[in-house]
Amino acid sequence: MTEDKEIINRVANSPLVTFNLEDYHLPGERCLIDIKEQLFQDLILREQEFRNFVRSNDWSQYQNKYVAITCTADAVVPTWAYMLIAISIRPYARNFCFGTIEKLEEKLYEEALAAVDWSEFTGKKVVVKGCSKVQVPITAYVEAVRYLQPLVSSLMFGEPCSTVPLYKQVKNSVNNI
């Protein structure tokens, strides 16, 4: 005679708290403005032509988008050129930065994580979720550690059913000397 044993979901009943970086991915289009397209022979930025481009370009095309500003050509581009682009897109773009789309994504995560109320993780066992449907930059995982480690009792990576231990708070012990 076999006994019917209740199946217990240990993961659901565990004290683990999952921190999912995917939750901090900001939806919206990412765009790259490459100044290379404005260079003369991919080498030289001519000030008057560039200023004409800035004046005549329809910057509203970047409305509510996240924008990275860069130059992919191996050319010396004056700093003010990037600043003019930034001034032009500021009224339209949700956010922008100098660099690649990857750098933009890192900046967006950095800003999102800076706004988190981390106190809710104090003393908890936290798993930083490893799998996500969106590309999460490694810098976001490192940034999460920076915020979480001082607060948590333990920190893991992966999924609650399969974690990689990363950190465990050392219990304070009283030395009887």
C-alpha positions, -999 to 999 in steps of 0.1 A, spaced: 0 0 0 15 34 -10 10 65 9 -1 97 -9 25 122 1 19 159 -3 43 176 -27 58 206 -11 71 234 -32 102 243 -13 111 272 -36 77 289 -30 80 284 7 117 295 10 126 329 25 144 338 -7 136 372 -22 142 375 -60 156 407 -74 149 408 -111 169 434 -130 146 429 -160 120 449 -139 142 479 -143 145 478 -180 129 510 -194 107 502 -224 112 525 -254 132 528 -286 170 532 -284 186 553 -311 222 562 -321 232 595 -335 265 590 -353 283 623 -361 304 603 -386 277 611 -411 284 648 -408 322 646 -413 339 657 -445 356 626 -460 350 608 -427 378 629 -412 370 665 -406 341 683 -390 335 716 -407 319 739 -382 296 759 -405 283 728 -422 278 710 -389 259 740 -375 237 741 -406 229 704 -401 220 710 -364 198 739 -373 180 722 -402 176 687 -387 142 675 -374 151 666 -339 115 658 -330 122 624 -346 138 615 -312 106 623 -293 104 599 -262 134 579 -274 166 570 -256 195 584 -276 233 576 -277 255 602 -293 288 591 -308 312 592 -337 323 558 -351 349 573 -374 385 576 -363 384 613 -363 390 641 -339 356 656 -332 354 688 -310 335 684 -278 312 712 -286 298 692 -315 284 665 -291 271 693 -269 252 709 -298 235 676 -305 227 671 -269 211 706 -267 191 699 -299 177 665 -287 171 675 -250 136 688 -256 126 656 -272 146 626 -260 136 607 -228 172 604 -220 206 606 -238 243 601 -233 276 601 -251 286 566 -263 272 535 -277 238 519 -274 254 496 -248 267 526 -228 232 541 -230 216 509 -216 242 509 -188 233 546 -179 196 538 -179 201 509 -155 224 529 -133 198 556 -130 169 532 -124 189 513 -97 198 546 -80 161 552 -75 153 518 -58 144 517 -21 170 492 -11 160 491 25 134 464 18 163 439 13 178 445 47 186 412 64 170 391 35 184 362 15 184 376 -20 187 359 -54 196 382 -83 177 366 -112 200 354 -139 176 348 -169 157 376 -185 138 383 -217 158 415 -223 195 420 -225 207 432 -191 242 447 -191 267 431 -167 273 465 -152 237 464 -138 245 431 -120 276 446 -105 257 478 -96 231 456 -79 258 440 -58 271 474 -48 236 482 -33 226 448 -20 257 434 -3 258 459 26 222 451 34 215 414 28 222 383 49 231 364 18 233 371 -19 230 346 -47 227 345 -85 204 325 -107 170 312 -101 155 303 -67 156 266 -77 192 267 -88 214 294 -72 251 302 -72 261 315 -37 280 348 -39 280 363 -4 270 354 31 271 379 59 294 369 87 276 367 120 290 390 146 306 370 174 316 383 208 352 374 217 356 365 253 391 376 258 
